Amino acid sequence: MSKIPVISEHIEITPDGGKPRIAGHRIRVQDIVIWHERMGLSPDEIVYHHPSITLADVYAALAYYHDHQDEIRQEIAEGEAFVREVQAKTPSILQEKLKNRNDTRNSILPR
């Protein structure tokens, strides 16, 4: 009897170098890890918020993560660095408006 890795039924990586994700979905393993470890969601809560995936998918993603922690952590760190870079280059329109509004209120008006 041949062994079929259960995880391959739940996790896929596109041949073009894509990130590991839930098979048939756009939800990446790193998304599951962030929701579970950083946001404190249980596997059941993750499925509740994303009903198109199964509990087995979530556990497979977590198992994949534990087998590839350095790789997944690196992907998360790269994503966070990218977000910081974009935020630094693209100021928030809302923040600019609030700053301008506060500057106008704090300035002394001529009499």
C-alpha positions as CSV (number, residue, x, y, z in Angstrom):
1,M,0.0,0.0,0.0
2,S,1.5,3.4,-1.0
3,K,1.5,6.4,1.3
4,I,-0.3,9.5,0.1
5,P,0.7,12.6,2.0
6,V,-2.5,14.0,3.5
7,I,-1.0,17.5,3.6
8,S,-0.8,17.5,-0.2
9,E,-4.6,17.2,-0.4
10,H,-4.9,20.5,1.5
11,I,-1.8,22.6,0.6
12,E,-0.6,23.5,-2.8
13,I,2.3,25.6,-4.3
14,T,2.0,26.8,-7.8
15,P,5.0,25.9,-10.0
16,D,5.9,29.5,-10.7
17,G,7.2,30.0,-7.2
18,G,4.0,30.9,-5.5
19,K,3.5,30.8,-1.8
20,P,2.0,27.7,-0.1
21,R,-1.8,28.0,0.2
22,I,-4.9,26.1,0.9
23,A,-5.6,24.0,-2.2
24,G,-8.2,25.6,-4.4
25,H,-8.1,28.9,-2.4
26,R,-6.2,32.1,-2.2
27,I,-5.7,31.7,1.5
28,R,-2.0,31.3,2.2
29,V,-0.4,29.2,4.9
30,Q,1.1,32.4,6.3
31,D,-2.4,33.9,6.6
32,I,-3.5,31.0,8.7
33,V,-0.4,31.3,10.9
34,I,-1.0,35.1,11.4
35,W,-4.7,34.5,12.3
36,H,-3.8,31.7,14.6
37,E,-0.6,32.9,16.3
38,R,-0.8,36.6,16.2
39,M,-4.5,37.3,16.3
40,G,-5.2,34.4,18.6
41,L,-8.0,32.8,16.5
42,S,-8.6,29.1,17.1
43,P,-8.8,26.8,14.1
44,D,-12.6,26.7,14.5
45,E,-12.8,30.5,14.5
46,I,-10.7,30.6,11.3
47,V,-13.1,28.2,9.6
48,Y,-16.1,30.3,11.0
49,H,-14.6,33.4,9.3
50,H,-13.7,31.5,6.1
51,P,-16.3,28.9,5.6
52,S,-15.0,27.8,2.2
53,I,-12.1,26.1,3.9
54,T,-12.3,23.1,6.2
55,L,-10.9,22.4,9.7
56,A,-8.6,19.8,8.0
57,D,-7.3,22.6,5.7
58,V,-6.4,24.8,8.7
59,Y,-4.7,22.0,10.6
60,A,-2.8,21.0,7.4
61,A,-1.6,24.7,7.0
62,L,-0.5,24.7,10.6
63,A,1.3,21.4,10.1
64,Y,3.0,22.7,7.0
65,Y,4.0,25.8,8.9
66,H,5.6,23.7,11.7
67,D,7.5,21.7,9.0
68,H,8.7,24.9,7.3
69,Q,8.8,27.6,10.0
70,D,11.9,29.4,8.8
71,E,10.5,29.7,5.3
72,I,7.0,30.9,6.4
73,R,8.4,33.3,9.0
74,Q,10.7,34.8,6.3
75,E,7.6,35.3,4.0
76,I,5.7,37.0,6.8
77,A,8.7,39.3,7.6
78,E,9.1,40.2,3.9
79,G,5.4,41.0,3.6
80,E,5.6,43.2,6.7
81,A,8.7,45.0,5.3
82,F,6.9,45.6,2.0
83,V,3.9,47.1,3.9
84,R,6.1,49.4,5.9
85,E,7.9,50.5,2.7
86,V,4.6,51.3,0.9
87,Q,3.3,53.1,3.9
88,A,6.4,55.3,4.1
89,K,6.2,56.1,0.4
90,T,2.4,56.7,0.4
91,P,1.2,59.0,3.1
92,S,-2.3,58.5,4.3
93,I,-4.7,61.0,2.8
94,L,-6.8,60.9,6.0
95,Q,-3.7,61.6,8.2
96,E,-2.7,64.5,5.9
97,K,-6.2,66.0,6.1
98,L,-6.2,65.7,9.9
99,K,-2.7,67.2,10.2
100,N,-3.7,70.1,8.0
101,R,-6.9,70.6,10.0
102,N,-5.0,70.6,13.3
103,D,-2.4,73.0,11.9
104,T,-5.1,75.4,10.8
105,R,-6.8,75.3,14.2
106,N,-3.5,75.7,16.1
107,S,-2.2,78.6,14.0
108,I,-2.8,82.2,15.3
109,L,-5.2,84.0,13.1
110,P,-4.3,87.6,12.3
111,R,-6.6,90.3,13.7
